[in-house]
Every structure is written in C-alpha cells, then in structure tokens.
Amino acid sequence: MELIFAYIKKFGDFIHDQSIQFSNDFEVHLENKILTVREKKNYLKDFYGDGIKNISVLVGKNGSGKTTLLDILGMNRDDRLRGSVKKNEVDDEYLLLYYIGKNDYGQELFGIEVLGSNVFYDMFTNYDRGDDDDRYDKAKVSIGLVFRYENECFISMGKHFFNEMEENKEDRLSDLIRYAYINESYRYSQRNEHYGIYNPRYDDYIAGRKMYSRSNVYTKYLVICQCIEDNIEGFYFDKVKVKLYDEIDYEYPVWTDDNFKDRYKATINEIEEMLPLWKKINILSNKKKKAEETNKREKYILDLYARYILDMLVNGLYSLCKEGERGRHSGDKARIDIVYHMEYILSLKSNESSYDKLGKPIDYEEELSRVIILISWLKEEYKQAEIFGLRILGRYVGSRIHGEEDNNDFGYVDILEKMTEEMFDIPEEYFQKDGIEFLVVKESNLYLKKFLKKYSEWEKIKKDWHSDIENQFKVHFGLLSEGEERFIDTIAKIKDCVVEDKETKLLIAIMDEPDQAMHPEWARRFIDIMVKTLGKPEHECDIQLIMSTHSPYLLSDILPSNVFLLERSGVERQLSVQRMDKMNGNSCFGANVYDLMKNQFFMENTVGEFATKKLNNLAREIEELGRDNEENIKNIEYFVDQIGESVIQKILKKKLEDRKQRLKLLNNKNRILEMITNQDDKQRIKDYLEMLEDR
C-alpha cells in the first residue's frame, strides 16, 4: 500500500490546482479532468531499507505553506469538516489517491479519499460509479471509496473505507491505512483542534489519523538509555535526571469562590490537620515529631494520598454539591449515620459509586462532616496502618464524586492506589520532599524502568479508564538541552506510532520540521537514524515519511524525485509546488550542503544579510578612500582580515591594494611631474593623475 498522489483543487485562498506525486512506483497525471495512473520501473526500490516506501520532504520559506499541506494530509475528519464547511457550503476541495494492491482476481485496486461537494465531477470524470448512489457520498463531504483501475477508468467496487474489503475479514481501509502526525504540542495549528480525538463512528469514513504531540514516557526513557549506551551513532549523553512529581492543587476554589471561603474553609482546615500533610507542617506543629520519625518514602506517599483526597473533596465534590443543591427538593434527606454504614464503606471498591446506598451529594457541609467522622474512626482503627486507612478514605471520597453509570471506567482512585503501590517498591534513597528522582546512567535502574513502564501503561488507557494521571502526575527528564530533548522526543514518538499501529498495513508518518533546534551534525545524521529506527523488524507495515524542513543537511539524504519546493508569488501570493528533479535537472542527494544553499533552493544568499550589507559598504568605502587617510586604511585592513569567505576576502584585499597604489601616485603627483622634462609627456601624465583624483 502507498499514498501515491495528492491533488488540491482549492484550499483556503492561496492554494489552487496543485498536485504532489509521492510515489516512485507510479506516474500520476490529472489533466483535463482525466486522472491517469501508470506503473513505472523503480530502479531504487527499497532505497531506504525494507518497509520504507519513500521519504518525501517539503521545503520553502516561512509562510510558503508547508504546514498547511501537512495539515491537509494529517487532519482527521472532524477538523476537515469544521474548517472547510461554512454555512452548508464546502469551501475546499482535494483528493488523496492510494494504491491498495491486487485483489484475488488480479485487479489493481486504488483508494480515493476526497473532500468536496462534487469531487467526482469537478475534479475528474474518468470513473464509473455503476449503481452507486452518489447522493450519500456528497452528503458526507469527506469520505473514502475503493476502485479498480482498468483501461484508464476508475470503476467502483461498491465499497467505502469503512467497509470490509472481503467478507468476514477485519480489513477496512480506515484501519489498514493510518496517519501519524508527529508534532510538538505547542505547534499544532488551529486546523487540528481535535488532533487527539479519534471517533470511530465518524473517522472511519477516511483513513485513520492521530497526532502524536507527546511521546510515551517509557519509550522516551528507552531512547535515552540507547543514547547513554552509545547505541545511536552520534548521540551520546553521560547522564539524564528523571523526576516524578505531582501538581495536585486542591486550593483552587478557595481563591475564586467567596462562598466556599466563608462557609467551608475552616472545615477544610480541620480535615487538613487530621491528614498527614507533611509539606504543610510548620515548626510549631504538633506533627513535627512524627514527621521526623517517618521515613522519606512513607512521608511522600502519605502526603500525596492526603492531597489527592483533598483535591477530590474540594475540586470534585464541592461542584457536585452545588449542582445538587439547585435541584434539591424540600423532602430530601441529607443526613446519614456514617458509622452505621461503616461495613459497607470498608467494602467499597476503587471504582464503585455510593449513590445507591448513601444518596447523591447535595449538602457539602454534611459531606465534609461525614469525612471528619470517617477520618477519626479510621485513625483509631488503623493506628499502625495509616496508608490502609487513607486507601479506605480515598475510595469513599471517590465514591461520592461519580455515579453508577461511570463504575466501569472511573479510574481516579484506582490510579492513585496503583501508583502508590509501585512507589512502595522504590528504595527510600530516591525520594525527595517534592518527588522521586533518579539518575539514568549506563547501569540500568530496574526500579525506574519498572515504574515508568507501569506509568506509561496507565497513561495509554486513560481514554477508556478515566483518570487525571496526565494532569496530576508529571515525569520530567532533566540535564538535557532543548535540542537533545527534541531529538529524543521525536525518536520516541516515531517508535510509539509504529508500536501502536501493529495491525496497520500502511503507516504514513508526518513530521513538521523534526530537525528544529538540532545541531547541524545531528540534522546531518537524522535521516540515517530514522531509517535505522523504522527498519527494525518491529512492524510488518509499509511506512512513508512526509516531512518539512529548512535544513540542507537533511535534504542531502533525500532523492530529488521526493523533494518539493513550495513558493508563493504574485499579488495574491498563490502557492506553487515544484518537484526538484523537474527543475532543470537539479539534484540534492549526496550534494554538498554549501552547493544546496548556493543554488538558491534554500537561500537568496549564502552570506548573512547583515554581513552582506557591511561588505557592500566596505567595498564602497575602499573606492571612496581619499589622501591622508592612513588610520582609516588600517581599520579597513583589520576588517578585511576578519572575513571568513576566502574569495570575498581576496577580492577586497586586491581592491584595497589597488586603491592604496592609486593614492600613492596622487600623493606624489608634484614630485612625479618635476621629474618629467618633456612637456608633452608631463601634460599627459598630469591629465592622467587628475583623472585618478576625480575618481
């Protein structure tokens, strides 16, 4: 399988009638509304290794449209419709053409993914829809269909991307073709508003798409280990600090809700005093002695548990009670004897609701009173097992902030229990007051490896198992530069998308300037590392890489047939896309970086603009040098010696030397004329010297 062609009839106000041919196996043309596909001999098959179909690169100045084209490829269906359909009018039109392969009858199959109100007439006409009802496809605006290609005609197979290609087989094209948009979280465009959302009900109309803005923590850790062990050529780190910390802040409503502050802050303070909040202990606290006797690991875990419970009480239960009060009837009974229900409370599971037994939360003051009674009871019953008492308290508070319908996927309490269980396996030496710290060195740390692997597993399932692990618990990798961090994160995200899409037959990885912030030497090695990373036998799918760059270092590893120059010109700044091998025989593969810049493919000038202006001014200054200007000549000579480009330096040195010789003649004008006795010769030399003086 392969994405072989994209045609954009219209997108926004600056892209009209542009096409990109991604494949080296097919030649595709769209002329006079006739779409033709011809297979061609690929003399460099498997050029980037087994499994990598090709690597395509978009280059151009800032604002040329690189990110826009990547967005067109990478947007999911919701974002396409939101951005392109306004007031029931479809503003944009484009199609993507995929080669699917041959079916059991030897027929060549193609997938066509479209966006538009009438693509199959407005863009190309050599198709046969047979008995298909195209009203359905027009209504869906963005949809994918399957065709066979015979005698230069696309003949409908009567299937969409959401249909099984063969009966009783899980082979829907919406599953078999996947896009992984690898980007930075702060750089995704407004066109990708729903970039992290996959809705099977709507998104299977076209190929699946997912944006990877954050890498999996465990994958990132493994990449760091590879670098430390010097297993990624050219990338070596001596050590990296890994820190796990939390951002649990339960005081938020105190500062925004005066009602809370006036009515409940004193009660919350009472609960705080009853819980092991070691971070809040002051020197006069009656807990100080106990805090000194508690080891760092237990102190951190108990404090974490206590703050998490308070966060559920303040940020979760308070808002529910406010809603409950608005719908409360005069006959509702809020008061319940919590001790009477203690056996039930002790049996609560981590994802269980107590609404059936204890009623919905209505009276916040009553809810806080129950918590105080429960804490007192637990402190008495579990004096020597404080963590066990907190676990019961956490399950109870959790049971008050979710209803029965959420039982199966409520993970807020479950994640707390799982994380603290894993933390108890970590030796005390790694615990700090504000988190857990490890140093990643050549010697593997089994505690860290095990914990990060578990953390990543919990993070992966957060959509099906609701928790706030991503917001409340953070993992930070320290002692890394911005470039090192970006490199590790990019490699990790690429590994993530390959691992997650094991059932996919075609994975199209899109990257927007992946080499940004990298040292030139790292950019020079980037493609080689990508090929090695994706070439390992961890997947069976075909992979295409489509990326943008400003780097000539990266470009020198790409075949010219897969490099596309984007330029905008004219009053309306319209986009044109040109393939490099079609541009007067230009090439880039294996080219010297200086030559790539010099041919204006990247730059109008290979010297910095400030330096260019300074050198032009220097040349004029040399030409305008007058007599008796020794000090200025010395300044110019010093300046010329600072020039790094030897050719420019040599030209300016010669220019300066010529000017000095001319000035020498002028300074000795009278003496030279006195030495000449022939009047005609004297006049001729005088005229010549005056001419030099005028110049």
N, C-alpha and C positions, 0 to 999 in steps of 0.2 A: 504494500500500500504506500501511497505517496501523495502529498499535496503537490500538484504539478503546475497550477496556473491560478492567477487571480486577475479578475477584470473589474475595474471600478468605473462605472459609467458616471456616477456623481456621488460625491461625499462632501458635505459642508459647502463652502463657497469657493474652494480653491483646488479641488481635485475633480477633473473631468477627463473621461476617456483615457485612462491609464491602465496598463497591464504589467504584470510581473510573471515571468516564467521561472519557476523554482527548480524544475526537473532537468537533469542531464540525460534522461532516457526518452523524453518526448519533446517534440516540437509542436507548440500550440499556437494557432493564429485565430484571431477574431476580426474578420474584415467583411464589410457589407452585410453584417448580421449573419454571417456564416462562421460557425465555430468548428475548426478542424483540428484533429489530433493525429499526429504521425509519430510512430515509434522510430527512434534513431539509434545508431550504434554508439554506445557509451564506451569509449576507449579507456576510460579511467574509472571503471566500476570498482566499488569498494575502496575508493581512493583514501577515505578516512577510516578504513577498517570495516570489519564485518558488522553489519547492523546499522551503520550511519549512512543514510541515503545521500545526504548532502548537507553542506553548511552554507547558508546564504547570509549576506551582510548588506545592510543599508547604510550608506554614508551620505553625508551632506552637512551643510552648515546648520547652526541652531535655527530653529523655526522653519526648516525646509520640509518637515512633515514626517520624519522618521517615526516618532512615537505615534502619530496618527495612523500610519499604515500598520504598525504593530497592534494598535488597538482594534483596528478593523478585523484583523485576524483573531485576536485574543478575547474580544468581548463575548460574554455569554448572551443568551437570547434576551433576557430581561433588559439588559443595558442597551442592546441594539434597538429594541422597540422603544424604550424610553427616550433614546437620543435621536432616533430617526423618524418617529411618527409623531406629528404635531397636528392637533385638531383633525384627526382622522385622515390626514394627508401624509403620504410617505415621501420624505424629503430626499432620502438617499437610496442608491441602487448599486448593488455589486454582486458578483458571484465568485465562488471558490470551486475549483474543479479538482477532484481526487481520482487517482487511478486505484481501483479496488483489486483488480486481478481477474483471472479467468474463472468462470463457473464450471460446473461438471460437464457442460456441453461445449466447452472451449470458447465461449463467448467473452469478449473483453467487456468488463463492467466498469462503469465510472459513477462516482457520486457527485452531484452538483448541489451545492449549498447556496441559497440565494437570499437576498434581502431586496424587497421591492414589491410594487403592486402588480406588475405585469412583466416580469423579467423574461419569460419565455416568448414574448413578442417584441418587447422593446430592445432586448439585447441581442438575441439570436433566434433564428427561425428554422434552422435545420434540425427539427425534432419531430417526433411522432408520439403524442400522448395517448393514442389509441382511445380506449373507452374511459380514460381517467376523467374525473370531474375536477377541472382546474379551479372551480369556484372555492373549493376547500383550501387549496394552496394559496390562492390570492388572499383569502381571509386571514391566513396565518402570517402573511407578510414575510416572516423569516422561517425558512423550512429547508430540509434536505431531501432530495429524491435520488432514486437509483435508475440508471440507464445502461443499456448495452449499446455499443457503437458499431454500426455496420454501414458500409457504403457511404461514409461521411454523413451519417444521420444518427442522432441520439434517439433510441427507441425505448420508451418507458417500460420498466419491469413491473410497474404497478406497486412499487414499494417506496416507503419513506425511510428516513434514517431510524425511526423508532420501531420499524417492523423487523422481524427476524428474516434474515436473508434466506434461510432454509427452515422448514418446519421442524419444530421441537429442538431447535438449536439456539443457544444464547449467543447469537451473532449479529446483534443490532449494530449498525454503523455508529450510532450515538455512543455506544460503549467501546467499539473497536478503534475509533479514532478519537484521540484525546489531545487537547492543547494544554500545555503547562506554561502559564505566563509568569516568568521568573522576574521579579521586580523588587524594589525597595518599598517598604510600607509607606514612606513619606513621599514617594514619587508617583504613585498610581494616579492616573488622570481622572477627571470628573466623569469621563465616559465609562469608567469601570466602577460605578457606585456599588454594584452588587458583586464585586470581584470575589468575595469569599463565600458566596452563597451558591449552592448547586440545588436546583429544584427539579427533581426527576420528572415531575408532571409536565413541565414546560420546556426544560432544557434539552430533552431528548428529541426535539424536533430537528436539532442540528448536532454536530459533533460536540462531545463534552468538553467543557472548559473550566479551568480552575487557575486562580492566581496564587502564586507562592510568594508572599511578601515576607514571611518569616520562616526560617529553617527549623527543622526538628532539633531540639536541644541535644538529644543523644547523637544524632548524625553529626552535628557540629562538633561535639566532643570527639567523635571518632576521627574526623578530618584533622582536628588539632593534634591528636595522637600520631597520625600519619606524618604530619609536619615535624613534630618533635623527634620522631624516629627517623626523620630524613627519608621518608618513602615517597615524597612528592618532590621531584627534582627541582631544585632552585628555591624551594620554600622550606626554611628551617627556622624553628623557634626554640629557644633554650628552655623556656617555661611559660606557662599560662596560669593565671589565677582564675579559679571558678568559685563564684559566690552565690549561694542560695539565700534569698532574703524575702521578706513579705512586705506588702503595702496595705495592711489591714488598718483602716482608719474608721473607727466607729463613732467619732465625734462630729461628723459632718452636720447632722440636723441641728445640733446644739447651736451652731452659729447662724443657721438660716431660718430657724423656726422659733419665734419667741414663745409660742405656746408650749413647745417642748421644754425650753429653758426654764420657764416659770413653774410649770406643773410637775416635771419629771426628773429634772437634773439632780435633785437631792437624792431621789430613789436610785438613780443610776450610780451616783457616787457611793451609796451604801452597798450596792452589788459589787462595785469595783473593790471596795475594802474587803469583801468576802472572798474574792477570787485572787489567785496567785499572779498578780500583775507585777512581775519583778521590775520591769522597766520603769514603772511609776513610783517605785519606792524612794522615799526621801530619807535623809539621815536620822530623822526623829521617828520614823515609822516603827510601829511595834512588830513589823515583819522583818526588820533588818537582820536580826539574829538568825532567823530561819533561812533567810536568803543566803547568808554567809555559809550555812551548813549544807545548802543544796548545791549539787554539782552543776557545772555549766550546761551540760546537755539537758538534764531534767528541768533546770530553770528556764531554758529557752523554750522547750516543748510545752511546759505548763503555761508559760506566759502566752505563747502562740495560741494554745487552746482557749485560754480565757478571753483573749482579744477577739478571736473568731466568734465565740459565743456572744460577746457583747455586740459585735458587728451585726449578727443576725437579729439580736434584740432591738438595736437602735435603727439600723437601716432597713431591716426587713419587717419585723413585727409592728413597729410604730405606724408605718404607712398602711399596713393591712387593717389595723385597728381604726385608723382614721376613716378608711373606706367603710368598715363595719359599722361605725357609729352613725354614718349618714343613712344607712339602710336599716338601722335598728328599730324594732318595734317596742312599744311600751311594755309588752308582756314578756320580752326576752329576759332570760335569767343568765346573768354573767357569773355569779359566784358558785364555785365548785370547791369541795374539800379535796385539796391536792393530796393529802396524806391518805385519804380513803382510797385513792386511785394509784397508790404507790406501786402495787404489784404490777398493774398494767404499764405504768411508766417504765419500770425496770425491764419489761419485756419488749419495749419499743425497738424496732429495727432502724437502721440508719436512714432509710428512705421511706419511713412509714409516717402517715398523717394521723393526727389525733382528733381530727374534726368530728368523727362519728361519736367518739367516746366523751370528748371534753367540749365539744361545740366549736364554732368558728370564733376567731379572735374578734372581739368587739370593744371590750373595755381594757385599754392599755394599762391603766393603773392596777386593775385586777390581775392582768397577766404578769406584771412586774412583782406583785405580791406573791403569786404562786412561785415564781422563780426564787425569791428570797427564802420562802419556806422550804423549797426543794434543796437549795444550796445548804441550808442549815441541817437538814436531815441527812444529806449525803456526807457532809463534813463529819457528822457524828458516827455514821455507819462505816465510812471508808477512810478512817484517820490515816491508815498506813498505805492506802492505795489511792492517792489523790488523783492520779490520771484516770483511774477507773470511774471515779465519781464525776470527773469532768466529761467523760465519754457519755455517761447517762444523761448529764445535764445538756450536753450538745445535742443528743438525739431528741430530747424533749423539746428544746427550743426550735430545733429543725422541724419537728412535727407540727409546730404551731404556725409555720410560715408557708406551708404548702397544703393543697387539698388532695383528696383521694385520687383524682384523675392524674396526678403527677407522680404517683407512687413509684412507677417502674423506672422513671428516668431522672428522679431527683437525686443529684449527686453531691450537694453542697456539704453535707455532714460526712458522707462516705469518703470524699476526697481528703477531708481533714483526718479521719481515722487512718486511712491508708498511708498518708504522708508521715504522720507521727509514728506509726508502727515501723516504717522504714528508717526514720530518724533515730529510733532507739537502737538500731543496729550499727550506727556510725559511732566510732570512738569519740570520747569526750574532747580530745585534743583539737578536733576540727571545729568546735562550737565557739562562736563569739557572741557578744551581747546582742548584736543586730543580725545574726545569721550564721550560716555554716560556710567555712572557707576551705578550699583545697588548692594545692599547687599541683598542676599537671606537669610531670617530668617524665623522663624515659621509663622509670619504673612504674608500672601500671598500678593504679589505686583501685582495688576491687570494690571498696565501699562506694566511691564516687561513681564508678561505672554502673554498678547495680542500681544506685539511686536515680541517676539520670535516665537510665533505661526505663525504669518504672514511671518516672515523671513524664517521659515522652509518650508512653503508652496511655497514661491517663489523659494527657493533653489531646491525643488523637481522637479519643472517643467522646470528647466534651459535647459534640453536637447531639449525640444520641443519649448522653448521660450528663444532664445539665449540671455544670459546676462553674465556679469562678476561678479555677486554677490559673488561667492565663492572666487574669487581672490582679489576683491577690498574691500569687507566688511567682517570683521572678528568678531567673538564672542569668547571671552576668559573667561574661568572660573578660577578664582584665589583663593588663600588661600587653595589650595588642594596639598597634597603630590603626588608624582608620583604614588604610589600605589592606593591612593584614586581616582586619575584621571583615571587610567587604569581600576579600578573596575567599576566606573560609566560609562565609555565609553563602556565597554564590555556589561553591562546590557542593556544600551541604544541601542546598535547595535542589540542585540538579540530581543528586543522589536520591533525595526524597521523592521527586516526581517519578523517577524510574522505578523505585521500590513500590510506590503506591499504585502504579499503573501496570502491574504484572500481567493482567488479563488483556491489556490493550495490544492491538496489532500495529498501530501507528501512533507514535508519540511525537508531537510537534512542540518542541521547547522554544519559547520566545523569550528573548533577553534584551532589555533596553540598556545599552551601554554597560555591559557587565564588567568591563575593564576600568570603569571610572575609579579614580583615586588610587590606581595601582602604579607602582614604579614601572618605568618603561621596560625594564628587564622582565618583570612579571607579566606585563602585557605581551611581550615577545613570546613568552612561554605559554600563554593562556590557551590557545587552540590545541597545542600538544597535550596539555593536561586534560582538556575537555575530551579529546579523543581517547586518551587512556582511561578516563573515568567512565565514559559511556561504552567503551569497547570491551569491558569485562563481561563475562558470561553470567551476569545477574539478571538478564532480561532476554526475551525472545522477540521483542517487537522491533519494527523498523523505527529509526529515530531521524528526525530532521531538526536541525538547529537554524533558527532565523533570528538574527540579532542586529542591533545598530551599534555604531562605534564612531569615534572621532580619531581612532588610533591607527596610524600607518603600520605600527608594529603588528597589530592583529591582522591587518589586511594582507600582509605579505605571506600569510599562510593560507589564503583563500584563492580558489580558481577564479579567473576573471569572468567566467560564464555565470558565476553566482554572486557577483558584486554589482550592486545597483546604486547609481549616483542620483540623488534627489536634488533638484534645483527648482527654485521659484523665480519667475521672471515676469516682466511686463507690468503694466499699471495695476492689474488686478492680482498680481503675484500668484499666477497659476503654477501648479506643480507639474513637472515633467520627470519621468523615470527613465533612465537610460542604463542598459546593461554594459558593463565595462568592455567585454570582448567585441561589442559592436561599435565602439568608439575609436575609430581609426587604428584598430589593431592594438590598443593599449592592453597591457597586462599588469598584474600585480603579484602573482605568485612567485615567491623567491626573489622579488625585486628588492633592491637596496632602499631602505627607508628614506634616505635623502632624495633618491630619484622619485619616489612616490609623492613626496611633498613638492618637489621641484616642477613636476608636470602639471601643477595646479589642480590636481584631483582633490587635494585637501586644502591648499592654501594659495592665495594670490602671490605670496612672497614667502620665502623660507627664512627671512630675517625678521625679527620683531619690529613692529611698526614704530615704536619709539626710537629704536636704533636706526631704522631706515631714514627717519626724518633727521636724526642727528648726523648721519653720514652724508646726506644730501646737503645739509647746512655746512658741513665741514668742507665739502668739495667747493661750494661757493666761496667760503671764507678763504680757501687757498688761492682761488682765482683773483680775489679782491685784495690780496696782500699788497701793501704799499711799502715804500722805502722806510728805513729806520724802524723796523718792527721786529727786532731780534727776540724780544720777550714773547711776543705772540707766536713766532715761529717755533720757539721751544715748547710752548703749550700744545701747538698742533702736532709736533713730533711725538710728544708724550701720548697724546690722544691716539694717534695712528698706531702706536705700539700696543695699545690695548685691544685692537680689533682682532677677533678670533678667526675670521674668514681670511685665509692667506691671499686669495685672489684679489679681494677688495683692498686688503692692506697693501699689496704690491702696487696696485693702480694708484692709490692715494699717495704712496711714497714717491712714485715716479712723478706724479703731478706736482707734489711739493718741491721735489728736486729741480724740476724744470722752472718752476716759479722762482726759486732761490737763484738759479743761474741768470734768469732774466733780470731780477732785481740787482744782481751783482753788476751786470752790464750797465744798468741805469745809474747806479751809484758811482760808477767810474766813467761816466759819459764825457766829462770835460777832459779828463786825462787821456782818454782814448782819442778824442778829436785832436788834441795837441800833438799827438804822436804822428798824425797823418799830414803829410806835406802837400800831396796832390789835392787841389781844390775840388775837383770833380768827385774824387773818392770821399773826401771829407764831407761834401754835401750829401752824397748817397748814404753814408753811414749815419749822418745826423738825422736824415729823414727816417731811416730805419729805427733808430733809437727813440725818436719821438713817437713813432707808430707803436712801439712796445710800451711806451709810457702811457699812451692813450688807452691801451688795452688793459 
